[in-house]
Structure formats: C-alpha cells, structure tokens
Amino acid sequence: MKTWIAILLSCVGCGDDVGSAPDASIDSAPPCAVGFELISGRALQYGMVGGALPYARICVEGRSELCTAAGTIGSYLLCVPADSDYVLRNSAPGYETVLYPIARGTAAPIDVEIGSNAFVASLWTAAGATFPPAPSHIFAAIHDPQGVAIADATVAIAPAKAPVYGDPMQTPAAGLTATSTSGSVYFGDVAVGTYDLTVTSATHPTCAHDGGGFAAPGAAMRVTTAAGATTFAFIRCTP
C-alpha cells in the first residue's frame, strides 16, 4: 500500500488558489518562503498499478494555507516545513482520506496512494471495522531496508487495540497472528489520539518510521490520528 509521495501553486498562503499550468515542471515553480522547502510527487489510485489520481487535494495537516491540487496526470508541487516532520493529508471526492507522516528532509518524489471508497470499504469491512472510519483507522506496513515486506512480525499499538493482519494480497484475515508476505496490518475504529506502534520481529528486531522522525521512546513510531481519516504508518525494520 506504499509508494513514495503538478499544478503551480503559491507556496505560502496558497489556500485553495492554484495556477493555470496543471503539470508544470518543478523548475518553474515559485520559490518557497524561508523555513519551507518544495516537494513534488504524484497522487495515485491505490489498487491500480500506475493509476494517476488527477485533482486530488494534498495539504500539510493543520496548515490550510499549505495545500495544492494534483494536475491532470496526478503530479503536484507543495511547500512544506523544512525544519520539522509533517503529515500530508490526501483526499479526493469518492476516495478515502489518508494521512501520511513524512520525516523532514525526505527527498522527492513523495507519492501518495488513495483508495476509492468502494475498494477501501471492502478491506476495512474484512478487518471488522466501519468505513468511513468511526472515528479513525491506522494502517501499518512493515518492510526491510530494501522495501521488501516482512512476514512474521507482530504489531501492537498503545493505547491498545487488537490488530488484524493482511494476507499476501493485503486482504485482512482474522485468523492471522502475524504479518504475512504483504507486511500489512489494520487497526480499525480507533479513537482520535496519539498512538505508539511497537513491532516485534525475530529476524528484523530494530524498527523505526521509514525515513526517520516520529520517534516514540521504546516503540517504532508515534502517530496521531484524525476523525474520518486513515493514518498510514510505514515502518522499516533492520536485522
């Protein structure tokens, strides 16, 4: 469920304003204000290989002035904080709203995947959860430094909520007790709040948020959820 996250925008104070060149090159973008940096990437449809999601809305969570809309081939440009971690809120009509925690300094392209309501609802229903989230969901993907999913890892969150692990096709399967070869984990219908994720793997015992940031003492990663949204936690584990 992971890929790595254009329309011209005014990088500071952009709000809903976008320019007239849907997929302009990054070289022609106006400069970001001091303390911000420009990122680029594409909005893609989850479940469709290479499927662009035109006009998806991409914002820095909690910063309504830092928003843009993807262009006709799903590409986008956005100014983000240069000196801190941040979260991208990604949405489109008829699609799940997802939050992507991004470590400061993450190199472009930063791609985001968004699943259609119909497709994502089938996954969360299989996980025993509601859709849209009531009030929020967490999806975790566990992988090694090469991006290969890790099987046989267990994942816990605090405050506690029982996980549902995905099968090799990422479909939630209640009978699984650890990750399969998809490395996917579902925590459905969690209260809005802050959660620490702990990963236990005999073969890859050292785990942290992919790219750094979002540190949690004694755990792999700390995430904050939001009402009506799914937070994605991409966790890299090393031997």
C-alpha positions as CSV (number, residue, x, y, z in Angstrom):
1,M,0.0,0.0,0.0
2,K,3.0,2.1,-0.1
3,T,4.6,4.2,-2.8
4,W,6.9,7.2,-2.3
5,I,4.7,10.5,-2.2
6,A,1.5,19.4,-10.6
7,I,-0.1,22.2,-10.5
8,L,1.6,25.5,-10.0
9,L,0.8,26.9,-6.5
10,S,1.7,29.8,-4.4
11,C,3.8,28.0,-1.8
12,V,2.9,30.2,1.1
13,G,-0.6,31.4,1.6
14,C,-1.8,29.2,-1.2
15,G,-5.1,28.1,0.4
16,D,-7.3,27.0,-2.5
17,D,-5.6,29.0,-5.1
18,V,-3.9,27.1,-7.9
19,G,-2.2,28.2,-11.1
20,S,-3.2,27.5,-14.7
21,A,-0.5,25.1,-15.7
22,P,-1.7,21.7,-14.4
23,D,1.6,19.7,-14.7
24,A,4.3,22.4,-14.8
25,S,7.8,21.4,-14.2
26,I,9.3,21.8,-10.7
27,D,11.9,24.3,-12.2
28,S,9.1,26.8,-13.0
29,A,7.6,26.8,-9.5
30,P,7.8,30.0,-7.4
31,P,10.2,29.7,-4.5
32,C,9.1,28.7,-1.1
33,A,9.3,31.2,1.8
34,V,12.2,30.9,4.3
35,G,11.7,27.9,6.5
36,F,9.9,25.9,3.8
37,E,11.1,23.6,1.0
38,L,9.4,22.4,-2.2
39,I,8.4,18.8,-2.6
40,S,7.0,17.0,-5.7
41,G,5.3,13.7,-6.3
42,R,2.2,12.1,-7.7
43,A,-1.2,11.2,-6.3
44,L,-2.0,7.6,-7.4
45,Q,-5.1,5.4,-7.1
46,Y,-4.4,2.6,-4.6
47,G,-5.1,-0.8,-6.2
48,M,-4.4,0.4,-9.7
49,V,-0.8,-0.1,-11.0
50,G,0.4,3.3,-12.2
51,G,-3.1,4.8,-12.0
52,A,-2.9,8.6,-11.6
53,L,-5.5,10.4,-9.5
54,P,-6.0,13.8,-11.1
55,Y,-7.1,16.8,-9.0
56,A,-6.5,15.0,-5.6
57,R,-6.1,17.6,-2.8
58,I,-2.9,17.4,-0.9
59,C,-2.3,19.5,2.2
60,V,0.1,19.8,5.2
61,E,-2.1,18.6,8.1
62,G,-3.1,21.5,10.3
63,R,-1.9,24.1,7.7
64,S,-4.8,25.1,5.5
65,E,-2.6,27.6,3.7
66,L,-0.3,24.8,2.6
67,C,-2.5,23.0,0.1
68,T,-2.5,22.2,-3.6
69,A,-4.4,20.1,-6.2
70,A,-2.7,17.4,-8.3
71,G,-2.6,18.0,-12.0
72,T,-4.1,16.0,-14.9
73,I,-1.5,13.2,-14.5
74,G,-1.6,13.3,-10.7
75,S,1.6,15.3,-10.2
76,Y,1.9,18.0,-7.6
77,L,4.2,20.6,-6.1
78,L,3.9,21.8,-2.5
79,C,5.8,23.8,0.0
80,V,6.3,22.0,3.3
81,P,8.1,22.8,6.6
82,A,11.9,22.4,6.1
83,D,12.9,22.0,9.8
84,S,10.3,19.6,11.2
85,D,8.4,16.4,10.4
86,Y,5.0,16.9,8.9
87,V,1.9,15.0,7.8
88,L,0.3,15.1,4.4
89,R,-3.5,14.9,4.2
90,N,-4.6,13.4,0.9
91,S,-8.2,13.4,-0.3
92,A,-10.4,13.3,-3.4
93,P,-14.2,13.0,-3.9
94,G,-15.2,9.4,-3.6
95,Y,-11.8,8.4,-2.1
96,E,-10.5,7.6,1.4
97,T,-8.9,10.4,3.3
98,V,-5.4,9.3,4.3
99,L,-2.7,10.9,6.4
100,Y,1.0,10.2,5.5
101,P,3.6,11.1,8.2
102,I,6.7,12.4,6.4
103,A,10.1,12.9,8.0
104,R,11.7,16.3,7.5
105,G,14.2,16.3,4.6
106,T,12.6,13.3,2.8
107,A,13.7,13.6,-0.8
108,A,11.2,13.9,-3.6
109,P,9.3,12.4,-5.3
110,I,6.9,11.8,-2.4
111,D,4.0,9.8,-3.9
112,V,0.7,9.1,-2.1
113,E,-1.8,6.4,-2.8
114,I,-5.5,6.9,-2.2
115,G,-8.1,4.1,-2.5
116,S,-11.6,4.5,-3.8
117,N,-14.3,4.3,-1.2
118,A,-15.7,1.1,-2.7
119,F,-12.4,-0.6,-2.7
120,V,-11.2,0.5,0.7
121,A,-14.5,-0.2,2.3
122,S,-14.2,-3.9,1.4
123,L,-10.8,-4.0,3.2
124,W,-12.0,-2.3,6.4
125,T,-15.1,-4.4,6.4
126,A,-13.0,-7.5,6.2
127,A,-11.0,-6.1,9.2
128,G,-14.2,-5.9,11.2
129,A,-14.2,-2.1,11.1
130,T,-16.5,0.6,9.7
131,F,-16.0,2.8,6.7
132,P,-15.8,5.7,6.6
133,P,-13.7,5.5,9.8
134,A,-15.6,5.8,13.1
135,P,-13.7,7.7,14.1
136,S,-10.3,6.8,12.7
137,H,-8.1,4.0,11.4
138,I,-4.4,3.1,11.3
139,F,-2.8,1.1,8.6
140,A,0.8,-0.1,9.1
141,A,3.2,-1.6,6.5
142,I,6.3,-3.3,7.8
143,H,9.3,-3.7,5.4
144,D,13.0,-4.2,5.3
145,P,15.6,-1.6,4.1
146,Q,15.1,-2.8,0.5
147,G,11.4,-2.2,0.7
148,V,10.5,-5.9,0.9
149,A,7.6,-6.7,3.2
150,I,8.5,-8.6,6.4
151,A,6.5,-11.6,7.3
152,D,6.1,-13.0,10.9
153,A,6.2,-9.6,12.6
154,T,3.7,-8.7,15.3
155,V,2.5,-5.1,15.7
156,A,0.9,-3.5,18.8
157,I,-0.4,0.0,19.5
158,A,-0.7,1.8,22.8
159,P,-3.4,2.7,23.8
160,A,-4.2,-1.0,23.0
161,K,-6.3,-2.1,20.0
162,A,-6.2,-5.6,18.5
163,P,-4.6,-5.8,15.1
164,V,-5.9,-7.6,12.0
165,Y,-3.1,-8.8,9.7
166,G,-3.3,-8.7,5.9
167,D,-2.8,-11.9,3.8
168,P,-0.3,-11.9,1.0
169,M,-2.8,-9.9,-1.1
170,Q,-3.3,-7.4,1.8
171,T,-6.8,-8.6,2.5
172,P,-7.4,-8.6,6.3
173,A,-7.6,-12.1,7.6
174,A,-8.8,-12.6,11.2
175,G,-7.0,-15.9,11.6
176,L,-3.5,-14.5,11.1
177,T,-1.4,-13.9,14.2
178,A,1.5,-12.0,12.5
179,T,2.2,-10.3,9.2
180,S,2.2,-12.2,6.0
181,T,4.4,-11.6,3.0
182,S,2.4,-8.3,2.4
183,G,3.6,-6.9,5.8
184,S,0.2,-5.2,6.2
185,V,-1.6,-4.5,9.5
186,Y,-5.0,-2.9,10.1
187,F,-6.2,-1.2,13.3
188,G,-9.8,-0.2,12.7
189,D,-12.1,2.2,14.6
190,V,-9.6,3.7,16.9
191,A,-10.3,6.8,19.0
192,V,-8.8,10.0,17.7
193,G,-5.5,10.4,19.6
194,T,-1.8,9.6,19.6
195,Y,-0.5,6.0,19.4
196,D,2.8,4.3,19.7
197,L,3.4,1.4,17.4
198,T,5.7,-1.4,18.6
199,V,6.9,-4.1,16.1
200,T,8.4,-7.4,17.2
201,S,10.3,-9.4,14.6
202,A,12.8,-12.2,15.3
203,T,14.6,-11.6,12.0
204,H,14.4,-7.7,11.9
205,P,14.3,-6.5,15.5
206,T,15.3,-2.8,15.0
207,C,12.3,-0.8,13.7
208,A,11.5,2.8,13.1
209,H,9.5,5.1,10.9
210,D,10.7,4.8,7.3
211,G,12.9,7.8,6.7
212,G,13.2,8.7,10.4
213,G,11.2,11.1,12.5
214,F,8.0,10.4,14.5
215,A,10.1,8.9,17.3
216,A,8.5,7.0,20.2
217,P,10.6,6.0,23.2
218,G,10.6,2.2,23.4
219,A,8.4,1.9,20.2
220,A,8.9,2.0,16.5
221,M,6.8,5.1,15.7
222,R,4.3,7.6,17.1
223,V,1.3,8.6,15.0
224,T,-1.6,10.9,15.6
225,T,-5.0,10.1,14.1
226,A,-7.8,12.4,12.8
227,A,-11.5,12.0,12.6
228,G,-12.7,10.4,9.3
229,A,-9.2,9.6,8.1
230,T,-6.8,6.6,7.9
231,T,-3.2,7.2,9.1
232,F,-0.5,5.3,7.3
233,A,2.5,4.1,9.3
234,F,5.4,2.9,7.1
235,I,7.9,1.1,9.3
236,R,11.3,-0.1,8.3
237,C,12.9,-2.9,10.3
238,T,16.6,-4.0,10.1
239,P,18.3,-7.2,11.1
